[in-house]
Amino acid sequence: MTFYSPVFLFAFLPAAAVLYRSVRSDSLRRAIWILSGLVFYAFGDIRHVPLLLAFCALHYGVGRFLRTAKKGRRPALFACVCFDLAVLFFYKIKGALPFGISVFTFQAISYVADVYQNPENGTNDFWEVCQYLTFFPQLTAGPFAKFGALRPYFTRPELSWDDGAKGIRRFVCGLTKKLVLSAAAAKLSDAMFALVQIDALGAWLGAISYCLQLYFDFSGYSDMAIGLGLLFGVRLPENFNYPYTAGSVTEFWRRWHISLSHWFRDYLYIPLGGSRKGTARTVLNKLAVFLATGLWHGTGASFVLWGLWHGLFCSLETVFDRKKTLRKHWFGHVYTLLVVIFGFALFRAVSLEQAGRVLSAMLTGFAPVDACRLTIQNLLTAREAFFLLAGIFACLPVWPWVRGKCAGKRAPELLLDGAAVLAFIACAALLASNSFQPFIYAGF
């Protein structure tokens, strides 16, 4: 079950939201929270529901030990984290990932690591750990949040009609990104990467289209998750902040998948020493973090090289851009976009051979390839071109500017409500007549 499946939109979500918002008992709300998460998970991967419950039990137990023990805390934490990572990489190497395992594994690690740092960060209540690891808006692909950030909502969610309306609008915004903008870009990127022979025009169109596809797929999911959180009285962290406007690769990672970047910062980069032990050590620490980032996405060579590619440029910026002047100039934005586009072309490729073919064509494929040009001519209709241009426009921070201009005015809110209704109707019509790819990050 995905956020855009009919059973979710017209059965599961209305039932769960109405039940959760209508009950007054804290214990009943808790039961609905956990049960809805388990039902959602079971629709996605019923075979591994025991694995999710086992993670809840294990990390509750380790957390209890870390809260009370005087000795053996570090070995217990080390053993637990090693077990978590071993399970995660076993499934990644196997190539058949249980639903949401990358998310609940990293959330579980953050829980025990925070309890190790400060016992007050944990809980003696098993059901709170279950709530933390089974919250269904996060379960597929985040955004990651610390236990302490979600804990206040376990028994005292911020339920209001205003937040509920904002949540629905945010959800519909994400749904539109996924079903309209990402789907339009996917048609072109999939076709270009499937070609055996490709020229520079096709390679660049494919790479840029994939950047748009991935961004609107994942930021769309994040918008939907954040909107669902508001509907259930929970404020999840923002996960994207117009990353394609970044003026350096370092800044890009402060705008792209923000919660994952924060996770690696808090639980890998800082424990390795961060930037406190000189430039050379900082460079090594960043390379280690981006190697781990690549491996989190997959164990294939293309993911590893993609991670190291970004680590290389972030390290170069550490050495040569200490005053952070790069992002202040136009060429910083151009350089960043080029690094990101080449990196995502490598990320998208299903093999190093395909990656080499596409990257080589981007740099040297100036001779037209008839099959490539014919494919572009057939696919790049006026409708597709419109949605691609709309996607590029939506990558710019226009909406925050408009929202700032309209702050405190009632008329724009009514327009947004009307636009959300129309967008949802359009998305429902698309769902009735088309099939859509799963969320890309659900496979990581």
C-alpha positions in Angstrom: 0.0 0.0 0.0 1.4 3.4 -1.0 0.3 6.9 -0.2 -1.3 7.2 -3.7 -3.0 3.8 -3.9 -6.8 3.9 -4.0 -7.1 1.7 -0.9 -5.0 4.1 1.1 -6.7 7.3 -0.2 -10.3 6.1 0.1 -10.3 3.5 2.8 -7.2 3.3 5.1 -6.5 7.1 5.5 -10.1 8.3 6.1 -10.7 5.5 8.6 -7.5 6.0 10.5 -7.7 9.8 10.6 -11.4 9.9 11.7 -10.8 7.3 14.4 -7.7 9.0 15.7 -9.1 12.5 15.7 -12.5 11.4 17.2 -11.3 9.5 20.3 -10.5 11.3 23.5 -8.8 8.5 25.4 -4.9 8.6 25.3 -4.8 4.8 25.5 -7.1 4.5 22.5 -5.2 7.0 20.5 -2.0 5.1 21.2 -3.6 1.8 20.1 -4.9 3.4 16.9 -1.4 4.9 16.2 0.3 1.6 16.6 -2.4 -0.5 14.9 -2.6 1.8 11.9 1.2 1.6 11.5 1.1 -2.2 11.6 -1.8 -2.5 9.2 -0.1 -0.1 6.8 3.1 -2.1 7.1 1.2 -5.4 6.6 -0.3 -4.1 3.4 3.2 -3.3 2.1 5.0 -6.4 3.4 3.1 -8.7 5.7 5.9 -11.3 5.9 8.2 -8.9 7.8 5.8 -7.5 10.4 7.5 -9.8 12.9 10.8 -8.2 12.0 9.4 -4.7 12.8 8.0 -5.9 16.1 11.3 -7.6 16.9 13.1 -4.3 16.3 10.6 -2.6 18.7 11.2 -5.2 21.4 15.0 -5.3 21.0 15.6 -1.6 21.1 13.2 -1.2 24.0 15.2 -3.8 25.9 18.6 -2.3 25.0 17.2 1.2 25.8 16.1 -0.1 29.3 19.5 -1.6 29.9 21.3 1.6 28.8 19.1 3.7 31.1 19.8 1.7 34.2 23.1 -0.1 33.8 26.3 1.1 35.4 28.7 -1.1 33.5 28.6 -2.7 30.0 26.8 0.2 28.4 29.2 0.8 25.6 29.5 -2.9 24.6 25.7 -3.2 24.6 25.4 -0.2 22.3 28.1 -1.5 20.0 26.5 -4.9 19.8 23.1 -3.5 19.1 24.3 -1.1 16.4 26.4 -3.9 14.8 23.3 -6.2 14.8 21.2 -3.5 13.2 23.7 -2.8 10.5 24.3 -6.5 9.8 20.5 -7.1 9.3 20.2 -4.0 7.1 23.2 -5.0 4.9 22.1 -8.6 4.8 18.9 -7.6 3.1 20.6 -5.0 0.9 23.1 -7.6 -0.4 20.2 -10.1 -0.8 18.4 -7.6 -2.9 15.0 -8.1 -1.4 14.5 -5.3 1.2 11.7 -5.6 3.8 9.4 -2.6 3.6 10.8 0.4 5.3 13.8 -1.4 6.8 16.3 1.4 6.1 14.1 3.9 7.9 13.2 1.9 11.0 16.7 0.6 11.4 18.2 4.1 11.4 15.5 5.4 13.7 16.2 2.5 16.1 19.9 3.2 16.0 19.3 6.9 16.8 17.1 5.8 19.8 19.7 3.7 21.5 22.5 6.1 20.6 20.6 9.0 22.2 19.8 6.9 25.3 23.5 6.0 25.6 24.4 9.7 25.6 21.6 10.6 28.1 19.4 8.1 29.8 16.6 10.8 30.0 16.3 10.5 26.2 14.8 7.0 26.6 11.6 5.5 28.0 10.5 2.7 30.2 7.3 2.5 28.3 7.4 -0.2 25.6 4.4 1.3 23.7 6.3 4.6 23.2 9.0 2.7 21.4 6.4 1.0 19.3 4.8 4.4 18.5 8.2 5.7 17.5 9.1 2.9 15.1 5.6 2.3 13.6 4.4 5.8 12.7 3.1 5.0 9.2 3.7 8.5 7.6 7.4 7.9 8.2 7.6 4.2 7.7 8.3 4.1 4.0 11.1 6.7 3.5 11.2 9.1 6.5 11.7 11.9 7.2 13.9 10.8 10.1 13.1 12.2 13.5 14.6 11.6 16.9 12.6 9.9 19.6 12.7 13.1 21.7 11.2 15.1 18.9 8.2 12.8 18.5 7.7 11.8 22.1 5.5 14.9 23.1 3.0 13.8 20.4 2.6 10.2 21.6 -0.1 11.3 24.2 -0.7 14.9 23.4 -1.0 15.4 19.6 -1.6 18.9 18.3 -5.0 18.2 16.8 -6.7 21.3 15.3 -8.8 21.9 12.2 -6.4 24.5 10.9 -3.4 22.1 11.1 -5.6 19.3 9.6 -6.5 21.6 6.6 -2.8 22.5 6.2 -1.9 18.8 6.4 -4.4 17.9 3.6 -3.1 20.7 1.4 0.5 19.6 1.9 -0.5 16.0 1.2 -2.2 16.9 -2.0 0.8 19.0 -3.0 3.0 16.0 -2.6 0.6 13.8 -4.4 0.6 16.2 -7.4 4.4 16.3 -7.4 4.5 12.5 -7.6 1.7 11.8 -10.1 2.2 14.7 -12.4 5.7 16.3 -12.3 7.7 13.2 -11.4 5.7 10.9 -13.7 6.2 13.3 -16.6 10.0 13.5 -16.1 10.1 9.7 -15.6 8.9 9.0 -19.1 11.8 10.8 -20.7 14.5 9.7 -18.3 13.5 6.0 -18.5 13.4 6.1 -22.3 16.8 7.8 -22.5 18.5 5.4 -20.1 17.0 2.4 -21.9 18.7 3.3 -25.2 21.6 1.2 -26.3 23.0 4.1 -28.3 22.6 7.7 -27.1 24.0 11.1 -28.1 24.7 14.2 -26.0 21.2 15.7 -26.4 19.6 12.4 -25.2 22.0 11.9 -22.4 21.6 15.4 -21.0 17.8 15.3 -21.4 17.8 11.9 -19.6 20.1 13.1 -16.8 18.2 16.4 -16.2 14.8 14.6 -16.4 16.0 12.1 -13.8 17.0 14.9 -11.5 13.5 16.3 -11.8 11.9 12.8 -11.4 13.9 12.0 -8.3 13.3 15.4 -6.7 9.6 15.4 -7.2 9.2 11.8 -6.3 11.1 12.1 -3.0 10.1 15.6 -2.1 6.5 14.7 -3.0 6.7 11.7 -0.7 8.1 14.0 2.1 5.3 16.5 1.5 2.8 13.7 1.8 4.4 12.4 5.0 4.6 15.9 6.6 0.9 16.5 5.6 -0.1 13.2 7.1 1.8 14.0 10.3 -0.2 17.3 10.6 -3.4 15.4 10.1 -2.5 13.2 13.0 -1.3 16.2 15.1 2.5 15.5 14.6 5.0 18.0 13.2 7.6 16.1 11.2 10.8 17.9 10.1 11.2 19.4 6.7 13.3 17.2 4.4 13.9 19.4 1.3 14.7 23.1 0.9 15.0 23.8 -2.8 18.3 21.9 -3.2 18.8 22.7 -6.9 19.3 26.4 -5.9 22.4 25.5 -3.8 25.6 27.3 -4.5 27.9 24.5 -3.4 27.8 20.7 -3.0 28.0 21.2 0.8 25.0 23.5 0.7 23.2 21.0 -1.6 23.4 18.4 1.2 22.0 20.9 3.7 18.9 21.2 1.4 18.5 17.6 0.1 17.2 14.8 2.3 17.9 17.0 5.3 16.9 14.5 7.9 19.3 11.8 6.5 22.1 14.4 6.4 21.4 15.3 10.0 21.4 11.6 10.9 24.8 11.0 9.4 26.1 14.2 11.0 24.9 13.3 14.5 25.7 9.6 14.5 28.8 9.3 12.2 30.5 12.5 11.3 30.6 14.0 14.8 31.6 10.8 16.5 34.4 10.4 14.0 35.7 13.8 15.1 33.8 16.1 12.7 35.9 19.2 11.8 37.6 19.4 15.2 40.8 17.6 14.3 42.3 19.5 11.4 41.6 19.7 7.7 43.0 16.2 6.7 40.9 14.5 9.3 37.8 16.5 8.3 38.3 15.4 4.7 38.6 11.7 5.7 35.5 12.0 7.9 33.5 13.5 5.1 34.6 10.8 2.7 33.6 8.2 5.3 30.2 9.8 5.7 29.5 9.9 1.9 30.7 6.4 1.5 28.2 5.4 4.1 25.6 7.5 2.4 26.2 5.6 -0.8 26.0 2.2 0.9 22.8 3.2 2.6 21.2 3.6 -0.8 22.6 0.3 -2.0 25.6 -1.9 -2.2 26.1 -1.6 -5.9 29.2 0.0 -7.3 27.2 2.9 -8.8 25.9 3.9 -5.4 29.3 3.7 -3.8 30.9 5.8 -6.5 28.0 8.3 -6.3 28.6 8.7 -2.6 32.3 9.1 -3.1 31.7 11.6 -5.9 29.8 13.9 -3.6 32.3 13.3 -0.8 35.1 14.3 -3.1 33.6 17.7 -4.0 32.5 18.4 -0.4 36.1 17.6 0.7 37.5 19.9 -2.0 35.3 22.7 -0.8 36.5 22.1 2.7 40.1 22.6 1.5 39.7 25.4 -1.0 36.5 27.2 0.0 37.0 27.8 3.7 35.4 31.2 3.6 32.4 29.8 1.8 32.5 32.4 -1.0 31.6 29.9 -3.8 27.9 30.0 -3.1 27.9 33.8 -3.4 28.7 33.7 -7.1 26.7 32.5 -10.1 29.4 30.0 -11.1 29.0 28.3 -7.7 25.4 27.4 -8.7 26.4 26.2 -12.1 29.2 24.1 -10.7 26.9 22.6 -8.1 24.3 21.7 -10.7 26.8 20.0 -12.9 28.2 18.0 -10.0 24.6 17.0 -9.0 23.5 16.1 -12.6 26.6 14.0 -13.3 26.2 12.3 -9.9 22.5 11.5 -10.4 23.3 10.1 -13.9 25.6 7.7 -12.1 23.0 7.0 -9.4 20.3 6.2 -12.0 22.4 3.8 -14.0 21.7 0.1 -13.4 25.3 -0.8 -14.2 28.7 0.8 -14.5 28.5 0.0 -18.2 25.3 2.0 -18.6 26.7 4.8 -16.4 29.8 5.0 -18.6 27.7 5.1 -21.8 25.5 7.9 -20.6 28.3 10.0 -19.0 30.5 9.5 -22.1 27.7 10.7 -24.3 27.1 13.7 -22.1 30.7 14.8 -22.7 31.5 13.6 -26.2 28.3 12.4 -27.9 28.0 15.3 -30.4 27.2 13.1 -33.4 23.4 12.7 -33.6 22.0 9.2 -33.1 18.9 8.6 -35.1 17.2 6.2 -32.7 17.8 8.7 -29.9 16.4 11.7 -31.8 13.4 9.7 -32.9 12.6 8.7 -29.3 12.9 12.3 -28.2 10.6 13.5 -31.0 8.0 10.9 -30.0 8.1 11.6 -26.3 8.8 15.3 -26.0 5.3 16.4 -26.9 4.0 19.8 -26.0 2.3 18.4 -22.9 5.5 16.7 -21.7 7.5 19.8 -22.4 5.0 21.9 -20.4 5.3 19.7 -17.4 9.1 19.5 -17.6 9.2 23.3 -17.7 6.7 23.5 -14.8 9.0 21.1 -12.9 12.0 23.3 -13.5 10.0 26.4 -12.3 8.8 24.5 -9.2 12.5 23.8 -8.3 12.8 27.6 -7.6 11.8 29.1 -4.3 8.8 31.0 -5.7 6.2 29.6 -3.3 7.9 30.9 -0.1 7.9 34.4 -1.7 4.2 34.2 -2.6 3.3 32.8 0.8 5.2 35.7 2.5 3.3 38.2 0.4 -0.1 36.6 1.3 0.6 36.0 5.0 -2.5 36.8 7.1 -4.9 37.2 4.2 -8.0 34.9 4.1 -8.6 35.0 0.3 -5.3 33.2 -0.6 -6.2 30.4 1.9 -9.5 29.9 0.2 -7.8 29.8 -3.2 -5.4 27.2 -1.8 -8.3 25.1 -0.6 -9.9 25.2 -4.0 -6.7 24.4 -5.8 -6.1 21.5 -3.5 -9.6 20.1 -4.2 -9.1 20.4 -8.0 -5.6 18.9 -7.8 -6.9 16.0 -5.8 -9.7 15.4 -8.4 -7.1 15.5 -11.2 -4.8 13.1 -9.3 -7.7 10.7 -8.7 -8.5 10.8 -12.4 -4.9 10.0 -13.2 -4.9 7.1 -10.8 -8.0 5.7 -12.4 -6.4 5.7 -15.9 -2.7 5.1 -15.3 -0.3 3.0 -13.2 2.6 4.7 -11.5 6.0 3.6 -10.3 6.6 3.1 -6.6 8.4 5.8 -4.7 12.0 5.6 -5.7 13.3 5.9 -2.1 11.0 3.1 -0.9 13.5 0.8 -2.6 16.4 2.0 -0.5 
